[in-house]
Amino acid sequence: MVLSLLILLLSSTAIALVAPALSAQRWDYVIKDKHVVSEKWKQHRRADPDHILRMRIGLKQNNFDELERHLYEISDPSHDRYGQHLSEHEVNALVAPHADALAAVHEWLVESGIRLDQVEYSTAKDWLIIPLPISQVESLLSTNYHVYKHEDTGHEVVRTTAYSVPVHLHEHIEVIQPTNYFTHLRRNTRAWAVPHDASILGQHGYYPPGHLLHGQTRNVSAVCRASSVTNLCLRTLYNTINYVPQAVDRNAIGITAYLNETANISDFHVFLSKQRHDASLSYTFNYTTIDGGINFQAEESDEDLAASRDAEANLDSQTIGGFVYPTPIEVCSIGGSPPFKPDLSLDTNKNEPYLAWLDYILALPNPPRVISTSYGDDEQTVPKAYATRVCQMFARLGARGVSLLFASGDDGVGRDGLCYSNDGKNTPMFLPSFPSSCPPSTGFVSGGGVSNYFATPAYQKQAMTEYIASLDSDFDGLYNKSGRGYPDIAAQGYQYVITYDGVDLHVDGTSASTPTVASVISLVNDALLAAGKPVLGFLNPWLYSVGKDGFTDVTNGSALGCDTAGFPAKPGFDLVTGWGTPDFVKLKGLAGA
């Protein structure tokens, strides 16, 4: 009797926390998830009840543990199943929800006045997608939606801080969005024009610090200089300069473009004409738009130029094209970018970029073998349930043989003056980045840190244990010693020269490092395919055992941030440069190509 009373009291408390008009009749509703709003987002006004949200209900994946077992076995070079990647059908069968879960959620929807012919499904039926007006969403989730405005940018989103579902559905539903994810996705790059008197095209590029060249015999100094990085310099530095792709009919590399970014085809060809003279004029990239993404191929406006809009997508496509020519490139532009003004009753407030892209890419029968992403968020701003589900979807791609590479951010361990928890306690802490903190991903310098959401993966435990011990208690209390550390590897990210709106532009950031290493991995895959062997797929188990010897160790520097020196670089693995920078020839040999 005491236990029954306690459950009833807890249920009543949960209802009171969200308290829309209809919730008083729904005694079985209990909060499913809640998340603290960042101080930068301010509640502005009640949401328009007629505004349409594209609701996504994520059902529990019935055999995800089994999928994870498969993932680690086929990604471990010491296992006899190494390289035996799963098919789309095999993956979908493992993550499909139990029939009872689907039936229970269907019953809930019908009883709530929602017709099942309104429902769309993901390929594995683990996601239900339903366009609904705010008024019906509020009733369904026993919550209230408001318009929130970001005080720095003025961007607006329609969100709630907590939502509830009937208690008997908690075991079946893992996450519902858009609800409490107040994303503020950032490009990990900065850009500025190349002065006319410093033009370097056809001459030299950036000369890397000497410690990056340790043990390398190629004549980097002949093609590199300190002020600018050319593609020729990068291909020489990372030892791809003499490699000609051999399996272009079986290989492809992908790029994600968020925040209304477009890779410009004209700029791509101008870049290649200057920096990759052997490239055919017919070489280009395939372009796909999903969920409201755009393909803007006109001249940039003065406002867009001032904001360097599309510089990120140009950087990614040009860097990769320069490395992997003539390998096919797939660029995917994903919608959902602020600013959003929710004054129309239209389904335009998507702003859930990862889920929309994952729906698309997971449905492809043959997704690109390597995918580069140069955008990210502070981990603590992402609800843990959402982050966990996104990482699980990354794992599905890894099981199919796809390598995912993410920029680790450009703020070291966190931006100075902002390194506090957002739970109302303002606890000083380093700020890990998402999605580079996902275990099934590979992150890059110069952002470095440790996840507060995800535990140290088995493949990383020895490296993390040794590195943390070497810190001698430095930064204790500011990071999670038992979390997934990143970055895993590094590359130059300083003063790349790209073509932007027809002219030369300098760019910095892990947005440059990420497509660089993605290109190197794509070329390793090409060599493997040409040798009749499987591609690398999920990189990290191989990287932390065999592949680490194919990187040049970086032992100087630190991940400055949070008004500290940040994690220092050390011999071997560290939380600044991971295992170091890639050497294609060594990696190809270690991969067995």
Buried (B, 14 or more C-beta within 10 A) or exposed (E): EEEEEEEEEEBEEBBEBBEBEEBEEBEEBBBBBBBBBBEBBEEBEEBBEEBBBBBBBBBBBBBBEEBBEBBBBBBBBEEEEBBEBBEBEEBBBBBBBBEEBBEBBBEBBEEEEBEEEEBEEBBBBBBBBBEBBBBBBBBBBBBBBBBBBBEEEEBBBBBBBBBBBBBEBBEBBBBBBBBBBBBBBBBBBEBEEBEEEEEBBEEBBBBBEEBBBEEBEBEBEEBBBEBBBBBBBBBBBBBBBEBEBBBBEBBBBBBBBBBBBBBBBEBBBBBBEBBBEEBEEEBBBEBBBBBBBBBBEEEBEEEBBEEBBBBBBBBBBBBBBBBBBBBBBBBBBBBBBBEBEBEEEEBBBBBBBBBBBBBBBBEBEEBBBBBBBBBBBBBBBBBBBBBBBBBBBBBBBBBBBBBBBBBBBBBBBBBEEBBBBBEEEEEEBBBBBBBBBBBBBBBBBBBBBBBBBBEBBEBBEEBBEEBBEBBEEEBEEBBBBEBBBBBBBBBBBBBBBBBBBEEBBBBBBBBBBBBBBBBBBBBBBBBBBBEEBBBBBBBBBBBBBBBBEBBBBBBEBBBBBBBBBBBBBBEBBBBBBBBBBBBBBBBBBBBEB
